Amino acid sequence: MSDLEELKAEIKKLSAKATQAKMDLHDFAEELPVNWTSILSVAQKVHDVFDELERRREDLKAQERAHGS
């Protein structure tokens, strides 16, 4: 498997993880004020997964440009 294919597979997994994190955040928000003290940790987890997904997507764009040149 090429680096490009591996990166695409990683992005697919991260995308699924980000979708789950988004749903978890939504469920968490619906239950507020229950567990309100966990807001920061839940939000940080969602932020981290979306940040990594965004970085990997940028990596993919850069690799595609490099291979297309």
Contact map, one row per residue, 1 for C-alpha under 8 A:
111011000000000000000000000000000000000000000000000000000000000000000
111111000000000000000000000000000000000000000000000000000000000000000
111111100000000000000000000000000000000000000000000000000000000000000
011111110000000000000000000000000000000000000000000000000001001100000
111111111000000000000000000000000000000000000000000000000000000000000
111111111100000000000000000000000000000000000000000000000000000000000
001111111110000000000000000000000000000000000000000000010001000000000
000111111111000000000000000000000000000000000000000000000001000000000
000011111111100000000000000000000000000000000000000000000000000000000
000001111111110000000000000000000000000000000000000000000000000000000
000000111111111000000000000000000000000000000000000010011000000000000
000000011111111100000000000000000000000000000000000000000000000000000
000000001111111110000000000000000000000000000000000000000000000000000
000000000111111111000000000000000000000000000000100110000000000000000
000000000011111111100000000000000000000000000000000010000000000000000
000000000001111111110000000000000000000000000000000000000000000000000
000000000000111111111000000000000000000000000000100000000000000000000
000000000000011111111100000000000000000000000100110010000000000000000
000000000000001111111110000000000000000000000000000000000000000000000
000000000000000111111111000000000000000000000000000000000000000000000
000000000000000011111111100000000000000000001100100000000000000000000
000000000000000001111111110000000000000000000100000000000000000000000
000000000000000000111111111000000000000000000000000000000000000000000
000000000000000000011111111100000000000000000000000000000000000000000
000000000000000000001111111110000000000001100100000000000000000000000
000000000000000000000111111111000000000000000000000000000000000000000
000000000000000000000011111111100000000000000000000000000000000000000
000000000000000000000001111111110000000000000000000000000000000000000
000000000000000000000000111111110000000000000000000000000000000000000
000000000000000000000000011111110000000000000000000000000000000000000
000000000000000000000000001111111110000000000000000000000000000000000
000000000000000000000000000111111111000000000000000000000000000000000
000000000000000000000000000000111111000000000000000000000000000000000
000000000000000000000000000000111111000000000000000000000000000000000
000000000000000000000000000000111111111000000000000000000000000000000
000000000000000000000000000000011111111000000000000000000000000000000
000000000000000000000000000000000011111100000000000000000000000000000
000000000000000000000000000000000011111111000000000000000000000000000
000000000000000000000000000000000011111111100000000000000000000000000
000000000000000000000000000000000000111111110000000000000000000000000
000000000000000000000000000000000000011111111000000000000000000000000
000000000000000000000000100000000000011111111100000000000000000000000
000000000000000000000000100000000000001111111110000000000000000000000
000000000000000000000000000000000000000111111111000000000000000000000
000000000000000000001000000000000000000011111111100000000000000000000
000000000000000001001100100000000000000001111111110000000000000000000
000000000000000000000000000000000000000000111111111000000000000000000
000000000000000000000000000000000000000000011111111100000000000000000
000000000000010011001000000000000000000000001111111110000000000000000
000000000000000001000000000000000000000000000111111111000000000000000
000000000000000000000000000000000000000000000011111111100000000000000
000000000000010000000000000000000000000000000001111111110000000000000
000000000010011001000000000000000000000000000000111111111000000000000
000000000000000000000000000000000000000000000000011111111100000000000
000000000000000000000000000000000000000000000000001111111110000000000
000000100010000000000000000000000000000000000000000111111111000000000
000000000010000000000000000000000000000000000000000011111111100000000
000000000000000000000000000000000000000000000000000001111111110000000
000000000000000000000000000000000000000000000000000000111111111000000
000100110000000000000000000000000000000000000000000000011111111100000
000000000000000000000000000000000000000000000000000000001111111110000
000000000000000000000000000000000000000000000000000000000111111111000
000100000000000000000000000000000000000000000000000000000011111111100
000100000000000000000000000000000000000000000000000000000001111111110
000000000000000000000000000000000000000000000000000000000000111111111
000000000000000000000000000000000000000000000000000000000000011111111
000000000000000000000000000000000000000000000000000000000000001111111
000000000000000000000000000000000000000000000000000000000000000111111
000000000000000000000000000000000000000000000000000000000000000011111
